[in-house]
Amino acid sequence: MNSGEVEKSLNLARDELKAKEKTLLEKKEAFIAGIQAMLPRHIDQAISGVISRNADLVQKLPSGDLAAMKRALSDEKPKAVEKGVSALRSSDWMWCRSSSTATQRDPFFIGGVSEGGPIWQSLQSYSRDVELILKKYSFMIDIHSSGYTMNPFQVPIPIGYGQTKELNELNKAVGQAGTEYCQAKENVKALEQQLSETKARERYDSA
């Protein structure tokens, strides 16, 4: 192809990239809204589990302390949700391995947000202040079972059944959008390089 033909392909690829970026941003917001709706229930379940595992402590705590802790947890819960949502929203959803010099785990794979990637991991500190309230009253938070330790406030990647089915679909949609965005971005980068090389050859040939 001559430079004019390459440039035409590049313009089409840039239009495609803009469309893929728009789709990714839309799917991102839908996914974040799903997480925002899910988090209060997740926090309540985690707190309920902590109370059950610390039943003896609950019986020993003075009523005033128990009531104060409960109020503090109630006040902190919406703040924790907002922290999680803010962390997700401020993550770099446009990061692509092919166009970055930094080394990190991919934020997406075709099935959704990567559990070990930077976007999902940014969410996991949302509950820090909730946990501090519980620790203030000497509650043990982690679950210890069969040689492993798990924090009940950590949010697992949604899987496709029960209450998480709809969220799982949102997760798959944003994962596909992220993958397609990066493919489009890589295509633009390749065509930009091709255009530069083609123009250089044409200039050399015409000298």
Contacts in CASP RR format, 6 or more apart in sequence:
PFRMAT RR
TARGET T0000
AUTHOR 0000-0000-0000
METHOD contacts of the structure
MODEL  1
MNSGEVEKSLNLARDELKAKEKTLLEKKEAFIAGIQAMLPRHIDQAISGV
ISRNADLVQKLPSGDLAAMKRALSDEKPKAVEKGVSALRSSDWMWCRSSS
TATQRDPFFIGGVSEGGPIWQSLQSYSRDVELILKKYSFMIDIHSSGYTM
NPFQVPIPIGYGQTKELNELNKAVGQAGTEYCQAKENVKALEQQLSETKA
RERYDSA
1 9 0 8 1.000
1 198 0 8 1.000
2 198 0 8 1.000
2 202 0 8 1.000
3 195 0 8 1.000
3 198 0 8 1.000
3 199 0 8 1.000
3 202 0 8 1.000
6 191 0 8 1.000
6 194 0 8 1.000
6 195 0 8 1.000
6 198 0 8 1.000
7 195 0 8 1.000
9 191 0 8 1.000
10 188 0 8 1.000
10 191 0 8 1.000
10 192 0 8 1.000
10 194 0 8 1.000
10 195 0 8 1.000
13 184 0 8 1.000
13 187 0 8 1.000
13 188 0 8 1.000
13 191 0 8 1.000
14 188 0 8 1.000
16 184 0 8 1.000
16 187 0 8 1.000
17 181 0 8 1.000
17 184 0 8 1.000
17 185 0 8 1.000
17 187 0 8 1.000
17 188 0 8 1.000
20 177 0 8 1.000
20 178 0 8 1.000
20 180 0 8 1.000
20 181 0 8 1.000
20 183 0 8 1.000
20 184 0 8 1.000
20 185 0 8 1.000
21 94 0 8 1.000
21 181 0 8 1.000
23 177 0 8 1.000
23 180 0 8 1.000
23 181 0 8 1.000
24 93 0 8 1.000
24 94 0 8 1.000
24 174 0 8 1.000
24 177 0 8 1.000
24 178 0 8 1.000
24 180 0 8 1.000
24 181 0 8 1.000
25 93 0 8 1.000
26 177 0 8 1.000
27 170 0 8 1.000
27 173 0 8 1.000
27 174 0 8 1.000
27 175 0 8 1.000
27 176 0 8 1.000
27 177 0 8 1.000
27 178 0 8 1.000
28 93 0 8 1.000
28 174 0 8 1.000
28 177 0 8 1.000
30 170 0 8 1.000
30 173 0 8 1.000
30 174 0 8 1.000
31 113 0 8 1.000
31 167 0 8 1.000
31 170 0 8 1.000
31 171 0 8 1.000
31 173 0 8 1.000
31 174 0 8 1.000
32 85 0 8 1.000
32 88 0 8 1.000
32 89 0 8 1.000
34 166 0 8 1.000
34 167 0 8 1.000
34 170 0 8 1.000
35 84 0 8 1.000
35 85 0 8 1.000
35 88 0 8 1.000
35 123 0 8 1.000
35 155 0 8 1.000
35 167 0 8 1.000
36 81 0 8 1.000
36 85 0 8 1.000
38 158 0 8 1.000
38 163 0 8 1.000
38 164 0 8 1.000
38 167 0 8 1.000
39 80 0 8 1.000
39 81 0 8 1.000
39 84 0 8 1.000
39 85 0 8 1.000
39 126 0 8 1.000
39 155 0 8 1.000
40 77 0 8 1.000
40 78 0 8 1.000
40 81 0 8 1.000
41 163 0 8 1.000
42 153 0 8 1.000
42 155 0 8 1.000
43 77 0 8 1.000
43 80 0 8 1.000
43 81 0 8 1.000
43 127 0 8 1.000
43 130 0 8 1.000
43 153 0 8 1.000
44 77 0 8 1.000
45 152 0 8 1.000
46 127 0 8 1.000
46 152 0 8 1.000
46 153 0 8 1.000
47 73 0 8 1.000
47 130 0 8 1.000
47 134 0 8 1.000
49 152 0 8 1.000
50 134 0 8 1.000
50 139 0 8 1.000
50 140 0 8 1.000
50 141 0 8 1.000
50 152 0 8 1.000
51 58 0 8 1.000
51 139 0 8 1.000
53 140 0 8 1.000
53 143 0 8 1.000
54 139 0 8 1.000
54 140 0 8 1.000
57 137 0 8 1.000
57 138 0 8 1.000
57 139 0 8 1.000
58 66 0 8 1.000
61 69 0 8 1.000
61 137 0 8 1.000
65 137 0 8 1.000
69 133 0 8 1.000
69 134 0 8 1.000
69 136 0 8 1.000
69 137 0 8 1.000
72 133 0 8 1.000
73 130 0 8 1.000
73 133 0 8 1.000
73 134 0 8 1.000
76 129 0 8 1.000
76 130 0 8 1.000
76 133 0 8 1.000
77 130 0 8 1.000
79 129 0 8 1.000
80 126 0 8 1.000
80 127 0 8 1.000
80 129 0 8 1.000
80 130 0 8 1.000
81 126 0 8 1.000
83 125 0 8 1.000
83 126 0 8 1.000
83 129 0 8 1.000
84 122 0 8 1.000
84 123 0 8 1.000
84 125 0 8 1.000
84 126 0 8 1.000
87 122 0 8 1.000
87 123 0 8 1.000
87 125 0 8 1.000
87 126 0 8 1.000
88 119 0 8 1.000
88 122 0 8 1.000
88 123 0 8 1.000
90 122 0 8 1.000
91 107 0 8 1.000
91 118 0 8 1.000
91 119 0 8 1.000
91 122 0 8 1.000
92 107 0 8 1.000
92 118 0 8 1.000
92 119 0 8 1.000
93 107 0 8 1.000
93 119 0 8 1.000
93 178 0 8 1.000
94 181 0 8 1.000
95 104 0 8 1.000
95 107 0 8 1.000
95 118 0 8 1.000
96 181 0 8 1.000
96 182 0 8 1.000
96 185 0 8 1.000
96 186 0 8 1.000
97 106 0 8 1.000
97 182 0 8 1.000
98 182 0 8 1.000
98 185 0 8 1.000
98 186 0 8 1.000
98 189 0 8 1.000
99 182 0 8 1.000
99 185 0 8 1.000
99 186 0 8 1.000
99 189 0 8 1.000
104 117 0 8 1.000
104 118 0 8 1.000
105 114 0 8 1.000
105 116 0 8 1.000
105 117 0 8 1.000
105 118 0 8 1.000
106 114 0 8 1.000
106 117 0 8 1.000
107 113 0 8 1.000
107 114 0 8 1.000
107 117 0 8 1.000
107 118 0 8 1.000
107 119 0 8 1.000
107 120 0 8 1.000
108 114 0 8 1.000
108 119 0 8 1.000
108 174 0 8 1.000
108 175 0 8 1.000
108 178 0 8 1.000
108 179 0 8 1.000
108 182 0 8 1.000
109 175 0 8 1.000
109 179 0 8 1.000
110 175 0 8 1.000
110 176 0 8 1.000
110 179 0 8 1.000
111 171 0 8 1.000
111 172 0 8 1.000
111 175 0 8 1.000
111 176 0 8 1.000
112 157 0 8 1.000
112 171 0 8 1.000
112 172 0 8 1.000
112 174 0 8 1.000
112 175 0 8 1.000
112 176 0 8 1.000
113 119 0 8 1.000
113 120 0 8 1.000
113 157 0 8 1.000
113 171 0 8 1.000
113 174 0 8 1.000
113 175 0 8 1.000
114 120 0 8 1.000
115 156 0 8 1.000
115 157 0 8 1.000
120 155 0 8 1.000
120 157 0 8 1.000
123 155 0 8 1.000
124 154 0 8 1.000
124 155 0 8 1.000
126 153 0 8 1.000
126 155 0 8 1.000
127 153 0 8 1.000
127 154 0 8 1.000
130 153 0 8 1.000
131 141 0 8 1.000
131 151 0 8 1.000
131 153 0 8 1.000
134 141 0 8 1.000
135 141 0 8 1.000
141 151 0 8 1.000
141 152 0 8 1.000
141 153 0 8 1.000
142 149 0 8 1.000
142 150 0 8 1.000
142 151 0 8 1.000
142 152 0 8 1.000
143 149 0 8 1.000
143 150 0 8 1.000
143 151 0 8 1.000
143 152 0 8 1.000
157 171 0 8 1.000
158 164 0 8 1.000
158 167 0 8 1.000
158 168 0 8 1.000
158 170 0 8 1.000
158 171 0 8 1.000
159 168 0 8 1.000
160 168 0 8 1.000
160 169 0 8 1.000
END
